[in-house]
Amino acid sequence: MARNSALPTEESDVELVHGIAADDHAAFERLMRRYNGRLFRVGRGILKDDAEAEDVMQETYVRAFTHLGQFRGDALLSTWLTRIAVHEAFARVRRRRRLAALPPDDNDVETLLMADRPK
């Protein structure tokens, strides 16, 4: 049986990376569509918060885009993106812990509010 060559084939991750490096915005969009669900689930699994998971997903793409030259292809692109998302999610967990450890000080809040008032 002859294979229908008119059917579109899905681009490989390497082809997408080359397209993105060549400033093909549509390639970046295709990459995002391919991995949005995976990256969201990773962030949601760690943070247990949909809004923060979306932020992790967005930050992952920003970091991936700005560091695209560091992707050597030693691992799958999906693995590289997932690793970035995991690092970002755990960084947010650490930030939460630091903020939760700070004792509330009503005087500091009052001082800040007073400083914003016109004299």
Secondary structure as the mmCIF struct_conf table of DSSP 4:
data_model
#
loop_
_struct_conf.conf_type_id
_struct_conf.id
_struct_conf.beg_label_comp_id
_struct_conf.beg_label_asym_id
_struct_conf.beg_label_seq_id
_struct_conf.end_label_comp_id
_struct_conf.end_label_asym_id
_struct_conf.end_label_seq_id
TURN_TY1_P TURN_TY1_P1 SER A 5 ALA A 6
BEND BEND1 LEU A 7 LEU A 7
HELX_LH_PP_P HELX_LH_PP_P1 GLU A 10 SER A 12
HELX_RH_AL_P HELX_RH_AL_P1 ASP A 13 ALA A 21
TURN_TY1_P TURN_TY1_P2 ALA A 22 ASP A 23
HELX_RH_AL_P HELX_RH_AL_P2 HIS A 25 LEU A 47
HELX_RH_AL_P HELX_RH_AL_P3 ASP A 50 THR A 66
TURN_TY1_P TURN_TY1_P3 HIS A 67 HIS A 67
HELX_RH_3T_P HELX_RH_3T_P1 LEU A 68 GLN A 70
BEND BEND2 GLY A 73 ALA A 75
HELX_RH_AL_P HELX_RH_AL_P4 LEU A 77 ALA A 101
BEND BEND3 LEU A 102 LEU A 102
HELX_LH_PP_P HELX_LH_PP_P2 PRO A 103 PRO A 104
HELX_RH_AL_P HELX_RH_AL_P5 ASP A 106 ALA A 115
TURN_TY1_P TURN_TY1_P4 ASP A 116 ASP A 116
BEND BEND4 ARG A 117 ARG A 117
#
